[in-house]
Amino acid sequence: MQRQIKLIKRPKGTPTYEDFELVEGPIGEPSAGEILVRTVYISVDPYLRGRMNEGKSYIPPFGLNEVISSGVIGQVVESRSERFAKGDVVLGSLGWQEYSVVKDSSVRKVDQHLAPASAYLSVLGMTGLTAYFGLLDIGKPKEGETVVVSGAAGAVGSTVGQIAKIKGARVVGIAGSDEKVKFLVDELGFDAAINYNTEDVATALREACPNGIDVYFENVGGKIGDAVFPLLNNFARIPVCGAISGYNNAEGDVGPRVQSYLIKTSSLMQGFTVGNYGSRFGEGARELAGWLKEGKLKYEETITEGFDHTIDAFLDLFKGANLGKALVKVAEIE
Amino acid sequence: MQRQIKLIKRPKGTPTYEDFELVEGPIGEPSAGEILVRTVYISVDPYLRGRMNEGKSYIPPFGLNEVISSGVIGQVVESRSERFAKGDVVLGSLGWQEYSVVKDSSVRKVDQHLAPASAYLSVLGMTGLTAYFGLLDIGKPKEGETVVVSGAAGAVGSTVGQIAKIKGARVVGIAGSDEKVKFLVDELGFDAAINYNTEDVATALREACPNGIDVYFENVGGKIGDAVFPLLNNFARIPVCGAISGYNNAEGDVGPRVQSYLIKTSSLMQGFTVGNYGSRFGEGARELAGWLKEGKLKYEETITEGFDHTIDAFLDLFKGANLGKALVKVAEIE
C-alpha cells in the first residue's frame, strides 16, 4: 500500500486542510511499455490553485476525489519498457502519491551531470521556461531598460530577474520579507528590491525606478500590480504570468481599471502559460542550462521533507513562505 | 475680429460650460510661407478630454487660457505660399476659432473628388486610421472569428465594425440607444448589436457571442469592458483605444482586475494611439479610400451647426449623443 493525496472539496478562498484527504491506496503493477516510479520530489506551485476550481482555464480542473498531480521527479523501481532501466531518474506530471505506474512515453530522463535532479522542477523545468518565455517573448527587455518583477523571490520571479540582468536591464524585485529582499540584491544581483509588507510599494517603486518602468513581469496582481501602472513608460510590456494575490479571493478581485494607463503609454499586457511555447522548450532549456553552467543563473529551493507534509507545503505558498522553488522531498535517490 | 474658444479651467469630472470661454480675438496676417484659413469643420473628439487634464499622456495637455485645437477642415482665404491658392480646402490641427494663420507645411489639401471634405475628419482621417491600425495591427481578426466593439456607433467604432466585416469576422456592436443598435445592424451590416442602456450587457453578450470573443475593440472601458473579459477565447486580442466611461471619473475608475482573465486565456491587451502608426498613414488612407469607393465602408456624421455651438457639441460626446463622427460646421465651402 502507499499514501496518496486527493482533492475532496473545491476550495472557497484560501485552501485549507479540509479540502484534501491523505488516503491509502494500492501500488500499481506496470504492464508492457510501462514503468513503476517511486516519487522523489513533488513540485508545489501556485497555479495548481486554479486547477482546484471548476470551470474553464488553460488546463482542465482536477477531478473531485481524484489524486492531485503536478511536476514530479521520480526513480524507476521496475521497468517493463526498453527505454528505461531500474534506477533511472525521470521527470513527468505525476500524482501526489508515493508510487506511480506510467507509460514510458509520459516521462523523460534527466541529466544529473548538468544539475541536481530537483533543478528539473525549477530552473531547468517549467518554472525556468515560464520565466524565459514570458520575459523574453513578451517582455522583450532591452539593455538599460527597467524591469520590475513581483513575486521576485519565488521560483519564476527569481529566474526572471536574473535573465533580465543577463540581458543588461536594471532589475527591481518586489517580495514579502527583508530576508527575501536581501537575497535578491546580495545573492542574485538585483539592482533594488522592495518589501511589500513594510514599505509603501508605490513610493518605493518611484524611488527605485527613477526612469520609469519598461517591463513589469506580473506574478501577483492585486495592489502590487496597481502600484506599477502609473509608472509605466511608453510602449511598456507586461507579461502576465500569475495573480496569486487574487487566486484565493472568493469575493472578487477589484482594483483600478487598467485601460487608461495602457492607452496613455501604448503599453501591452499579455497573459501566457508556458504551454504556449511547447515547440520551443528545447531552445529555452538549452539557454537556461548554459547560463546555469556559466554561473550566471542561481536558484534556490525551499524543500519540505516528507510526503505527509505535501499539503503544508502547498498551503505555505499562499503565505509567501517559500524562497525560490517550493518542493516536497518524498524519498532519496538511490 | 473673430471668435475663439479657450480652456480656462481644468475640468473636474465631466466638463461643463464654466471650463471654457468664448472670446473675441484678432484675425492674424499671414507672413511669407503662411496662409490664412477660414474654419469650415471642427472635429470634436473624446480624446480631447484627456488633453484638458494636466500631466503626462501621449500628447501634451492644452495650456490654460489658450485656444483649444483639434482636427479642422478649412478653406484658404489668403495665401502667401506657392503651395496653396485661395479657395483650396485644407486639413490640419488648428485652433477652435473662425480663422487661423498657419505655415504651409502644417496643413494638406484634401481631394474632394474622392469624398466630401468632412470625411477627412472621420473615415479618411484620424478616426478612420485609428480604427484601421488598432483593429488590424493589434486585433488581427481572422475570418469567422467574433469581434466585439464598444462605442460601436461612434466614429471609430462604426469603422472598426465595418473593417472587421470586410475581413470576414462576425461583428457584435455595443451602443447606447435602440436607434444606434438599429443603425449598426440595418445600415452597417453588424451581425448583432446590444443597447447597454436597456440590456444586461453580460447576458446579451453571451447570447450574441455563442462562440466566445476573439477580438474586443475597447472604446469605452468601465462596466462594458468588464462584461467582456469572462467571455474571451484563448489568445484573444484587445486593442485599447479609449475608455470614455472613465475620462470624467474624478473618483477613480475601479472594477474587476483583468490579470486572471488574461492568464486563463493567454489574451493580449494593448493600448495604442494612432500616432504610433505615423509611418504607415499612407497605407491606411489608401485602403480606407478604396473601401469607401467600393461602397464597403459607410460613415455617418452628427453635425452641429455654428461656431457658437462648439462647446455643446463637445459636451454632447459624453452623453453619447452622436452617431458616427461629431463635427461642428462653422462655414460653407465657397
Interface residues (C-beta under 8 A of the other chain):
Chain A: G50 K56 S57 Y58 E218 G221 G222 G225 N234 V240 C241 G242 A243 G246 Y247 G252 D253 V254 G255 P256 R257 V258 Q259 S260 Y261 L262 I263 K264 T265 S266 S267 L268 M269 Q270 G271 F272 T273 N276
Chain B: G50 K56 S57 Y58 E218 G221 G222 G225 N234 V240 C241 G242 A243 G246 Y247 G252 D253 V254 G255 P256 R257 V258 Q259 S260 Y261 L262 I263 K264 T265 S266 S267 L268 M269 Q270 G271 F272 T273 N276
